[in-house]
Amino acid sequence: MSGVLSEQSLSLADGDATEAAGARLAAALAGLPDVRFQIFLHGDLGAGKTTFSRGVLCALGYTGRVPSPTYTLIEPYELVPRPVYHMDLYRLRDGAELEFLALDDLPANALFLVEWPERAGRALGPPDLVLQLTLDGAARKLHIAAMSVSGAAVLGHF
C-alpha cells in the first residue's frame, strides 16, 4: 500500500474481539488534535466493519443501537468532544452521489468511519487510517495502515 507511514496486524477471535479492537482504537483517538479524521474500513460482507465501528462508537460514549447505515448511507452521532459520522457506501453507484450528503457542511473536527470507501472514488479525500478486515474461519484478521501523520500518531497509541 503506497503512502503507508506505519502498520499493524492483529488476529481477532470473534465479534466480541472485533468490537474490543474498535474500543481500543477509540482510546487511541483520545489525544487526536481537533481536526477531521477519516478511517476507511475495507472487507467483504460480514467481515466485521460495522462491529468494529460499534466498538469505536460505544467506547466514545454512545449507548444506543449501532445499525449498519447501508440504507441511510450516513448515521450521525453527536458525541463529545467530536461528532462521529458512520458511513456505509455499499449502495453508492458513483462518488458524485456523495454531493447529496453535503459532507463539506459537516463539522471540521468530525470523525468519519467509512465502510466501502472505494465506492466513493476520490470524493472523500485521503484517509488517515485504512483498516482491512478479513474472515479467517470464525475469527478475523485486522490490518491497520496509517496514511497520515495523525493516523500514525493514533496507531502508535493503539
Secondary structure, DSSP 8 states (H G I E B T S, - for coil): -TT-SEEEEEEE-SHHHHHHHHHHHHHHGGG--SS-EEEEEE--TTSSHHHHHHHHHHHTT--S-----TTTSEEEE--SSS-EEEEE-TT-S-GGGGGGGTGGGS-TT-EEEEESGGGGTTTT---SEEEEEEEETTEEEEEEEE-SHHHHHHHHT-
